[in-house]
Amino acid sequence: MANNYAIELKNVHKSYGDHEVIKGISLGIAKNEVVTIIGGSGSGKSTLLRCMNFLEEYNDGEILVYNRLLGYGTNSAGTFYRLPEHVIRHTLHDVCMVFQQFNLWPHMSVLDNVATPLQLVKKVARDEARKCAMLELERVGLQDKASAYPGQLSGGQQQRVAIARALTMKPRIMLFDEPTSALDPELVGEVLNVIRTLSEEGMTMVIVTHEMGFASKVSDKVVFLADGLIEEQGPPEQLFNAPASPRLQQFLSTWKERQKE
């Protein structure tokens, strides 16, 4: 039966050989909801996010994107099989991911970095693609850097270019994998402000982050992972102010101590 989830995970597992990283996660992300995923190193945060975009093939369970099973189909016997690439791409048509590293082409201008994927992926004419790219650069506050090259930009500016590039695809869902982890501390705020603006505009987002202060402000729901499982989830005021799990209490106390340094 159809539901209001943009992404739904049902008992998802992911292993690398004998090492199980995701151990049975079920999670619903509603349309227009902002969900942040937090947890310690090795908890499975980035792997889970990559499964949502099928950059990692999950081994068991189901991931549905707007009620369409991601990556797999079922035959008459009920057996799962991997779908052809063009079918998977169609399911992910409305999903874009922004990575820790900016992945910009150093030999292209900012404008061309943003416009070229639109030409290649969606076959948009060059002039129209550049027009769309300029609109998205303006949206992230970088219209004055259109003719610059990535090497001339700060890390924060490069990450905002990467976000603009994703936005040209007109996604309904944005996935962010530690979008500020490669940045110097003084540059983090400008990227978080762009993400905050997107949340205010109603973009469905799943954000893996180590920025607890940001997660507490921007999230509709926070999910705390530990050892490949959801240890606790709920609204940010609950998780950050009255965590029930001892493991989350310990995780947040460690973070709070670092804030004092």
C-alpha positions as CSV (number, residue, x, y, z in Angstrom):
1,M,0.0,0.0,0.0
2,A,1.3,3.4,-0.9
3,N,2.5,5.8,1.9
4,N,3.8,9.3,2.3
5,Y,7.4,8.3,2.5
6,A,10.0,9.7,0.1
7,I,12.4,6.9,1.2
8,E,11.5,3.8,3.2
9,L,14.0,1.2,4.5
10,K,12.7,-2.1,5.6
11,N,15.0,-4.4,7.6
12,V,18.0,-3.4,5.4
13,H,21.3,-5.3,5.8
14,K,24.7,-4.6,4.2
15,S,27.8,-6.8,4.5
16,Y,31.3,-6.7,3.2
17,G,32.3,-10.3,3.1
18,D,31.7,-11.7,6.6
19,H,31.6,-8.2,8.1
20,E,28.0,-7.0,8.6
21,V,27.9,-3.2,8.6
22,I,24.2,-2.6,8.5
23,K,22.4,-5.1,10.7
24,G,18.7,-4.6,10.0
25,I,17.6,-1.0,9.8
26,S,14.0,0.1,9.2
27,L,13.4,3.8,8.7
28,G,10.8,6.0,7.1
29,I,11.7,9.5,5.6
30,A,8.6,11.5,4.9
31,K,8.3,13.9,2.0
32,N,9.7,17.3,2.9
33,E,11.3,15.9,6.0
34,V,14.9,16.6,7.1
35,V,16.5,13.6,8.7
36,T,20.0,13.8,10.2
37,I,22.0,10.6,10.9
38,I,24.6,10.8,13.7
39,G,26.9,8.3,15.3
40,G,30.4,7.4,16.0
41,S,33.0,6.3,13.5
42,G,32.2,2.8,12.1
43,S,28.5,3.0,13.1
44,G,27.4,2.6,9.5
45,K,26.2,6.1,8.8
46,S,27.8,6.7,5.4
47,T,27.2,3.1,4.3
48,L,23.5,3.5,5.0
49,L,23.3,6.7,3.1
50,R,25.1,5.2,0.1
51,C,22.6,2.3,0.1
52,M,19.8,4.8,-0.3
53,N,21.4,5.9,-3.5
54,F,22.4,2.3,-4.5
55,L,26.1,3.3,-4.6
56,E,26.3,0.4,-2.2
57,E,24.1,-2.7,-3.0
58,Y,22.3,-3.7,0.1
59,N,22.2,-7.5,0.7
60,D,18.8,-8.0,2.3
61,G,15.6,-6.1,3.1
62,E,14.1,-3.4,0.9
63,I,14.7,0.3,0.1
64,L,11.8,2.1,-1.6
65,V,12.0,5.5,-3.2
66,Y,8.6,7.0,-3.7
67,N,7.2,3.4,-3.2
68,R,9.4,2.0,-6.0
69,L,11.8,-0.8,-4.9
70,L,15.4,0.4,-5.4
71,G,17.8,-1.8,-7.2
72,Y,15.9,-5.0,-7.3
73,G,12.8,-6.7,-8.7
74,T,11.0,-9.9,-7.8
75,N,10.2,-12.8,-10.1
76,S,7.1,-15.0,-10.0
77,A,8.8,-17.2,-7.3
78,G,9.4,-14.1,-5.1
79,T,13.1,-14.2,-5.7
80,F,15.0,-10.9,-5.8
81,Y,17.1,-10.0,-8.8
82,R,19.2,-7.0,-9.7
83,L,17.4,-4.6,-12.1
84,P,19.1,-3.2,-15.2
85,E,21.1,0.0,-14.7
86,H,18.6,2.2,-16.7
87,V,15.7,1.0,-14.4
88,I,17.8,1.8,-11.3
89,R,18.6,5.3,-12.7
90,H,15.0,5.9,-13.4
91,T,14.1,5.0,-9.8
92,L,16.8,7.5,-8.6
93,H,15.7,10.2,-11.1
94,D,14.7,12.5,-8.2
95,V,17.6,11.8,-5.9
96,C,20.9,13.6,-5.8
97,M,23.9,13.1,-3.5
98,V,26.5,15.6,-2.3
99,F,29.7,14.1,-1.0
100,Q,32.5,15.0,1.4
101,Q,34.8,15.8,-1.4
102,F,33.6,18.3,-4.0
103,N,34.5,16.3,-7.1
104,L,34.7,19.4,-9.3
105,W,36.5,19.4,-12.7
106,P,39.6,21.6,-12.1
107,H,39.9,22.6,-15.8
108,M,36.4,23.9,-16.0
109,S,34.9,27.2,-14.8
110,V,32.4,27.1,-12.0
111,L,29.6,27.8,-14.5
112,D,30.7,24.8,-16.7
113,N,31.0,22.6,-13.6
114,V,27.4,23.2,-12.8
115,A,26.0,23.2,-16.3
116,T,27.9,20.3,-17.9
117,P,26.2,17.5,-16.0
118,L,22.8,18.9,-17.0
119,Q,23.9,18.7,-20.6
120,L,25.3,15.2,-20.3
121,V,22.7,13.6,-18.1
122,K,19.5,15.4,-19.1
123,K,20.5,16.4,-22.6
124,V,19.7,20.0,-22.0
125,A,20.9,22.4,-24.7
126,R,24.1,24.3,-23.7
127,D,22.5,27.8,-23.4
128,E,19.6,26.5,-21.4
129,A,21.9,24.5,-19.1
130,R,24.1,27.5,-18.4
131,K,21.0,29.6,-17.7
132,C,19.8,27.0,-15.2
133,A,23.3,26.8,-13.7
134,M,23.4,30.6,-13.1
135,L,20.1,30.4,-11.3
136,E,21.4,27.7,-9.0
137,L,24.7,29.6,-8.4
138,E,22.7,32.6,-7.4
139,R,20.7,30.4,-5.1
140,V,23.8,29.4,-3.2
141,G,25.3,32.9,-3.3
142,L,28.0,32.3,-5.9
143,Q,26.8,34.0,-9.1
144,D,29.8,36.3,-8.9
145,K,32.2,33.3,-9.1
146,A,30.7,31.8,-12.3
147,S,33.9,32.5,-14.4
148,A,36.3,31.4,-11.7
149,Y,38.0,28.0,-11.5
150,P,37.7,25.6,-8.5
151,G,41.3,26.2,-7.5
152,Q,40.5,29.8,-7.0
153,L,37.7,29.1,-4.5
154,S,37.7,28.3,-0.8
155,G,36.6,24.8,0.3
156,G,33.3,26.2,1.4
157,Q,32.7,27.8,-1.9
158,Q,33.6,24.6,-3.7
159,Q,31.1,22.7,-1.7
160,R,28.4,25.2,-2.5
161,V,29.3,24.8,-6.2
162,A,28.8,21.0,-5.7
163,I,25.4,21.7,-4.1
164,A,24.4,24.0,-7.0
165,R,25.4,21.3,-9.5
166,A,23.1,18.9,-7.7
167,L,20.3,21.4,-7.6
168,T,20.3,21.8,-11.4
169,M,19.0,18.3,-11.6
170,K,15.8,19.4,-9.8
171,P,15.9,16.7,-7.2
172,R,13.1,16.0,-4.8
173,I,15.5,14.3,-2.4
174,M,19.0,15.4,-1.4
175,L,21.5,13.1,0.3
176,F,24.5,14.8,2.1
177,D,27.4,12.7,3.3
178,E,29.3,14.7,5.9
179,P,29.1,17.8,3.7
180,T,31.4,19.9,6.0
181,S,34.0,17.3,7.1
182,A,36.6,18.4,4.5
183,L,36.3,22.1,5.4
184,D,38.2,24.3,7.8
185,P,36.0,25.3,10.8
186,E,35.6,28.9,9.7
187,L,34.1,27.7,6.3
188,V,31.5,25.3,7.7
189,G,28.8,28.0,8.4
190,E,28.4,29.1,4.8
191,V,27.6,25.5,3.7
192,L,25.3,24.8,6.6
193,N,23.4,28.1,5.8
194,V,22.7,26.8,2.2
195,I,21.4,23.5,3.6
196,R,19.3,25.3,6.2
197,T,17.8,27.4,3.4
198,L,16.9,24.2,1.4
199,S,15.2,22.8,4.5
200,E,13.1,26.0,4.8
201,E,12.1,25.6,1.1
202,G,10.8,22.1,1.9
203,M,13.5,19.9,0.3
204,T,13.5,16.3,1.5
205,M,17.0,15.7,2.9
206,V,19.0,13.0,4.6
207,I,22.2,14.3,6.1
208,V,25.0,12.4,7.7
209,T,26.8,14.9,9.9
210,H,29.1,15.3,12.8
211,E,27.8,18.9,13.4
212,M,25.5,18.3,16.3
213,G,24.6,21.9,16.7
214,F,23.5,22.1,13.1
215,A,21.6,18.8,13.4
216,S,19.7,20.1,16.5
217,K,18.6,23.1,14.5
218,V,17.8,21.8,11.0
219,S,16.3,18.4,11.7
220,D,12.8,17.2,11.8
221,K,14.1,13.8,13.0
222,V,17.5,12.7,14.3
223,V,18.7,9.1,13.9
224,F,21.5,7.8,16.1
225,L,23.3,4.7,14.8
226,A,25.5,2.4,16.8
227,D,27.1,-0.8,15.5
228,G,24.9,-0.8,12.4
229,L,21.6,-0.5,14.1
230,I,19.3,2.4,15.1
231,E,20.0,2.9,18.8
232,E,17.6,5.9,19.1
233,Q,15.6,8.2,16.9
234,G,13.2,11.1,17.4
235,P,12.8,14.9,17.3
236,P,16.1,16.8,18.0
237,E,14.8,18.3,21.2
238,Q,14.3,14.8,22.6
239,L,17.5,13.3,21.5
240,F,19.8,16.2,22.4
241,N,18.1,17.3,25.6
242,A,16.8,14.0,27.0
243,P,18.4,11.0,25.3
244,A,17.1,7.7,26.6
245,S,19.9,5.5,25.3
246,P,23.1,5.3,27.5
247,R,25.1,5.0,24.3
248,L,23.7,8.2,23.0
249,Q,24.2,9.9,26.4
250,Q,27.9,8.9,26.2
251,F,28.2,10.0,22.5
252,L,26.7,13.4,23.3
253,S,28.8,13.9,26.5
254,T,31.9,13.3,24.4
255,W,30.8,15.8,21.9
256,K,29.9,18.4,24.6
257,E,33.4,18.0,26.1
258,R,35.0,18.6,22.7
259,Q,33.0,21.8,22.5
260,K,34.6,23.1,25.7
261,E,38.1,22.6,24.3
